[in-house]
Each structure stands twice: as structure tokens, then as C-alpha cells.
Amino acid sequence: MTRVIAVIPARGGSRGLPGKNIRPLGGTPLVARTVDAALHAACIERVYVSSDDAGILKVARAAGAHAIVRPGEISGSTASSESALLHALEHLKAEQAGLPDILVFLQCTSPFTTAAEIDLVVDTMIQKNADSAFSVVEDHGFIWQEDVAGFAEGITHDHSKPRQRRQDMTPRYRENGAIYAMRVEPFLAEQTRFCGRTVLVPVSAPTIEIDTQEDWDMAEAFQASRKPASLRKEHVPGQIKAVVTDFDGVHTDDRVLVSQDGQEAVFCSRRDGMGLERLRDRGVRLLILSKEANPVVKTRAAKLKMPVQNHVDDKLSALEAWRAENGLEWSEIAYIGNDINDTACMAACGLAFSPADAHADALKTADIVLEASGGKGALREMSDYLIARQLVSSHRDG
């Protein structure tokens, strides 16, 4: 079995924004937000916070992490993150805890990292048989520099040619500074997070790295635009007995690939399938309710072993009939939708979710706005949320 641990370096002396690592964002200190994301990642066995600051370590322990006291000589502003990671591995050896197979390096200055994204980075590295991996975001920016004569020249584009449309450009990616994974053996040999064969892992988290007050203001504004992952309605353990999902923009990323012969294909997440399976194992009834008429909906539903009603124009009426047929109360149903035609069902059900990239009306109607986008782990995040908070039965069928 592959052992994976997470290490979060968080030194105390921040010049740009003093005390930022324990400053609350959305009511939770930055370091605790990252610890929580790591603890909810399926791949992570243990979470460690490395710091020279007693206050940071106290917050980290309270959040569920193990503390590593970092020596002063590798805690200054010029010390590399790699030095903290190497010290953490030495600490594990000294404690006879044994070295892991994979080390995940997380930065708490990226406060919107999700458990699903951590799992995605590690899974991608393993599946591609790489030695390291890191989270990136697509970057369509036109980057310039001054040439030796002081005139502008394009770096990411040829400015002497007609301006390309974004969709015609070769995809480019930028580090978002949040998640790095590396196999321990090549990392120890090369002592760099980009050891051996490294792969890019695109994620959908907001690219906000907090270093200054301006960064903090931006993070607070983004946090305020989202509903926190907490319940606005009163629920009791085991109350949710059914989960109903839209298809496009929930199971998929709302894109469609059309072949030359007119066949359509969509992009889904295997991680979502595992999340739905965990709910089904606990006796939760599942349903896909979709306006889409394309056979791809039924094909995906069959793969997930989920009943489906597609080509539905009046979703609320269809859901009412299904609810009555299954002897359910509205309060016992959770619904996840991403668009205007989902809002009536979302408002009627006991608990409403929406992916991070949903339509504004769906975001306003949702009780919980997930951090993952449609087709990129939103369903897994929802299932983990329901299970972790015991809102579904803890009983596993079979």
C-alpha cells in the first residue's frame, strides 16, 4: 500500500502580512483551512505542519495536524520550502515513524485548495508513473518583456503576427502555488519539488496566493461571494435519504465534444463515481434528473448504476412524482444543480448544493456552494460532505 503524507510549512515571520498563517479567513485560520483540506483527502494518511512559531503549531494541532518544530536556521525569509520538507522527513526518521512513499507539499497561502484537488494531483502522478506533480491553472495571458533595445516583444506569443484567439492557442499553464506531490526517493536524491519526471495537473481552484494585504482583501472578497460550507437549515444525522443530480455541469464540465459524424462525448470525473458509490453503499437513493436528451446521459447513468430521467422539461413535477413514488419527504432529499432550471428543485429539497462554476441563480439558491467545479470532483466533494457530517446513514449495505 502506498503511504502518502502531507507537510504544510508555515513559518511565523511574514513580512508582507504579519501573522497571516493564523489569520482567520471565513472564520478559519489559513493554516487550519489547509489542514482541513488535507485531512479530507482520501489519499493522505497523516498531516504535518512545520513551523518555528508556537502559535501556528497550536492552531495546527487543534485542526488535527501533527506538529514539527522547525529550527531557526531554516525558518528565515531566505530559507527554501525544500529545506522544511527535508527537515520534516528527517523528523519522521528520528521519530521512527518511517518514510512515506509520497510526500505532498501544501501551501496555506493558497486558501481555497480542496481535498478533491489534492487527491487529483496524487492520483495523476501515480497514474502517469511520474516522480512529481503540481497543481496548475490554464493561463491565456499575453506575456511581454523588453528587448535589449528597450522595446516590447512577446514571450508567450508572436506579436508580429495577427492576434490569436484564446481557443486557437496552444494550452499554457501557470503554477497556482497550492499543491506539490513527489515520490520521496527521487526527492531526497534531487532535493527539489520538481524531481524526476514531473507532470502538470490542471485544477479549478481560484488562483489567489496570499502575501500582501491586497491579496488578503481579494481572498476575503471571493470568500464573501460564496456561501460557506455549513448548513443554513437544521438537519439531524441520517436525515438525507436520497440525492438527486442534474447532469450537464454537474456530472460533466458543461463542455461537449462533437465528432465529425455528429457523435457527442462529455468529460466526467472518475472521482465523482466513487463518491456516488459511497452514498449508494450507505443506502442513499440516487437519481439523475436531466433536460438533456442525448443518449450519453443514459450511458453515463448505466455506468454509475444510477436511475435516470432525461429529456425532462419540468424538473420539479418530475421530482415530485419520484419523491411520492419513493415515499420520501422533501426534507430527506439533497439536490445538486448548476443552472436556472434546477433552482425550483433546489429550493424545494431539504439540502441544495451547486458546483463552484454554476450559474449565478443556482449559486444564490444553493445552501452549499462546493469548491469543486462540475465534472471535476463536485459530486465527490458533496458525498464526502454528507458522509463526514453524518447527514446520511453510516450503515454500509452488503
N, C-alpha and C positions, 0 to 999 in steps of 0.2 A: 504494500500500500504506500502510495506517495505521500510523504509528510510535507505539509505546507504551513509556514508560519508567516505572520505579518509583523513588520517592525515599523514604527512611526517615530522618526526622530523629531524632537520638539524642544529646541533649546530655549533658555529663558531670556537671553539678551537680544531682543529685537529692536533695531534702531528705527526702522521705518514706522512701526506701530507697536510701541511698548506694550507688553503683556498680551499680545494678540492671541497666543495659543490657548489662553484660558478665558478669552473674552467671549461672552455669550452671543451667539447668532441664532435668532429664532428661539431664544431661551436655553440654548445648549452650547457650552464652551466648544471652541473649534476642535480641540484635541478629542473631546468626547464624541463629537459628531463622526470623526473618522474612526474612532474605536468602535462605535456602534455599527458603522457600515461593515467593518472587518469582521465583527462578531457574527453578523448575519450572513456573511458569505459562506456558502456551502463548503468551499474548498479549504477554508482556514481552520487550522487546528488550535492555534494559540495566537494571541495578540500581545505584542510587547511595545511599550513606549520608552524610548531612550531620551533622557533629559538630565541636564545639570541643575534643574530648578525643582525644589521640593514642592512648590505649589502645583506645578504641572503634573508631577508624579502623583500627587494626592488626588487630583481630578481624574487622572488616567486610571488609578486603582478603583476609584468609585464607579467609573464607567465600565469596569470589567477587564481592564488590561493588566498585564504583569509589568512591573516597573524595573527599569535598568538605569542605574545611576551612571551618568556619563562623566568621565574625567574632564577636568577643566581644560587640559591641553588640546582636546578635540571638541571644544564647545564654543570657541570663538567664531566671529563672523567670517573668518577665512577658512575655517575647517570645512572639509567636504562632507557631503552626506554619506559617501562611501566609507569614510573613517568611522562614522557612527554605526554603520551596518556591520563592518568588520569587528568592531568592538562588541557589538551585540552577539555575534557568533562566538567570539572568544568567551563571553559571559556564559553562554549556553554550555560550552565545553567545560568551563570551570565548575558549573553547577551540575555537571554530569547529566544534563538534560538530553544530550545527543544532538547532532546537527540535523537540520531538516534536509529534505531533498530540494525543496524550492523555497526561496526567500521572496516575500512580497514587500516592497518598499512603498509606503503610503505617505503622502504629504498632507498634513492637516490644514495647510494654507489653500487647499482645494476643497472647500466645504460642502460641495454638492456631489461628491463621489458616492456611488451606490454599491450595495453588496452585489447586485447583478453584474455591474461593470467589473468589479474585482474578479468574480468568477469567470467572466468572459475573457479577461486578459490571461488568466492562468490556463483556462481551457484551450485557448487559441495557441498558446505556447506549446502545450503538450501535444495537441492535435497536429501541429505543423512540425513537431520534433525539433523545435528551436531551443536555443540556450537562454534566450532572454526575450522579453516582450515589454511593450509600454503603450499606454493609452495616448491616443491622438484624436484630433478633430480635423475635419476637412477644412482647408484654407483656400479660398478662392481670391485672396487678396493679390493686388499687383504691387510687388515689392521693387523699390528703386534704390539706386546708390549713385554717388557722384563718381565720375571717372577721374583720371589723373589731371584732366584739364578743368575739373570743377563743373562739368556738365552732367545732366541726368542721363542714366542708362538703366534699362530694365534688367532685373535679376531673374524674376520668375516669368518673364515674357519678353518677346522681341518687340520693342516699341517702334521699330522701323516698319513693322507690318501692320495691317488693319487689326484693330482691337478684336480679340476673340470673345465670343460669348462664353459664359461660365460653363454651360453644358458641353461646349466643344473643347474645353481644356482638359489636358491630362490631369487626373486627380492628384492633388498635393495635400500633404498632411502636416500638421504642426503639433508638437508636444503640448498636452494640456497640463503637464506637471503634476498629475494626480497619482498614477498607478504605474509601478515598475515591477516586473517579476523576473527572477533569474534563477537558474539552476545553481546550487551552491558550489559545486565543484569548479565549474569554469569561472564563477565569480571570484572565488578565493584565488584562483590562478592569475586572473587578469586584473582584479580589484577595480572593476568598472561595471556600472549597472548595464552597460551595453555589451556584455561579454558574449563571445562566440557569435553564433548566427542569431540575429535579433529580428523580430517581426513587429509590424505596426498593428495596433488594434483600435480601429475607429470606435469612439463612444459618443453618446449624445449629451453628456453632462455639460452644463454651462461652463465656458472656459473663463472662470474667474479665479485668479490666483491672488490671494490677499497679502500685500506687502506694505501698502500705504493706506492712509485714511480714505483716499479716493476709491481704492479697491474695496475697502470696507463698506463705504456708502453704496457702492454698486451692488455688493452682495446683499446688503440689507434691503435694497430696493427690489432685488429679484426675489428674496425670501418673502417680502411682503406681498408680492404679486401672486404667490402660491398659497394654497391652503395647507396648513401643517398636517403632517401625517398623524392626526389624532381625531378622535370621534367627536362629532358635534351632537350626536344623538346618544341616548342611553342604550347600552347593549349589555346582555348577560352572556356568560360563557356558553358556547354551543348554540347560540341563537340562530346563526346563519346556516340554513339547511339547503340552500340552492344558490348557484352562481350562474347568471345569465350574461352572455357576452355578445357584443357586436362583432363583426368580422373585420371588414376593411378598417385599417387604422388602429385596430386592437390586436388581432392575431397577425396582421401584416403592418408594414411600414407605410401603407397607403400608396405604394407605387405598384405599377403593373408592367410586366414585360410582355410585349406583343411580338410574336414571331412573324416571319414572312407569310406564313399560311393562316395568320389570324388567331393562332392559339395564344391564350393568356397564361402567364405564370406570375406568382406573387412571391414575396420574400417573408419567411416566417422564422421564428426562433425555436431551436430545439429546447432551449431552457424553459420556454413557456410550456411546452408539452410536459416536461417533468413537473412543473408547478401544478398543472391541472390534474395530473395523475395523483399527486399527493392529496389533492382535495377529494378526488373520486375514492381513493383508498380509505378516506375518513367518512364515507357515506354521503358526501355532498352531491346533490343532483346538479347536473351540468346541462346547459343548453346554449347553442349558438343561434342568435336571432338576427337575421341579416336582410337588408333590402336587395343585396346583390343576387342576380340571377345566374351568374356564371357557374358552371359545374365545379370550378376549383373550390368553392365553398364546401360542397358535399365531399369532395375528395379529401380536403384537409380535416373535416369533421370525422370522416371514417378513420383516418389515421390516428386521430386523438380519441377515438371511441366515444364521441360526443353526439347526442341527438342534435338535429339541426332543423330550423325552419328558415328557408331562404326565399327570396323574391317576395318579401313581406313589406307592404306599403304602410300599413297601420300597425306599428310595433306594439303600442300599448294594448290594443284589443287582442292581438295575438298572445301577448304575455298574460293578460287577464284570463284568457281561456286556458292557457297552460297551467297557470297558478291554481285555478279552480280544479282542474283535472287532477292535479297532483296533491290537492289538499293542503296547500301552503298559504300562510298569511303573508301579506306584503312585507311585514317586518322581518320575515325569515329569508328574504331574497336579497342577495347582493347583485348589483348590475354594474358592468363596466362598458362605457360607451365613449365615443370620441367626436360625435357630430350633433347637429341640431336635431335630427330625427331620433336621437337617443334620449333627449332631455326629459320627455314625458315619462319614460320608463325609469330614468334615474331618479326623478322626483318622487315617483310612486313607491319605489322599493325602500327597504329598510336601510340599505347602505349603498352609496353610489361612488364608484371610482372613475377616474379618467386618466389616460396616459398623459405624460408631460406635454406632448405636442398636439393635444386635442384642440378642437375649435373653441373659441372664447366662450360660447354659450355653454358648452359641455363643462369647461373648466369652472364656470360660475356655479353650475348645478351640482357638481361633484362634492361629496363630503370629504373625499380624499383625492388629492392630485398626486399621482405617483411620480417618482423621479425618473423612471424609465419611459421611453417612448414606445409607441405602438410597433409591434413586430421586433422589438429589441429588448425584451425582458419585462414588459409591463405586467403580463399575466403572471409571471413567476414572482414578481415583487408583490402583487396583490395576494397570491396564495401564501407566500411567506408571512405577509402581514396578518392574514386571517388566522393562520396556524399559530404564529408566535404569540398572538394576543388571545388565544383560546376562544375565538369567536365561532369556530367550527368544532365539531366533536373531536375529541382526542382519540376516539376509537378507530382502529385500523381494521377494515374488513379483511377477512381471509387470514 
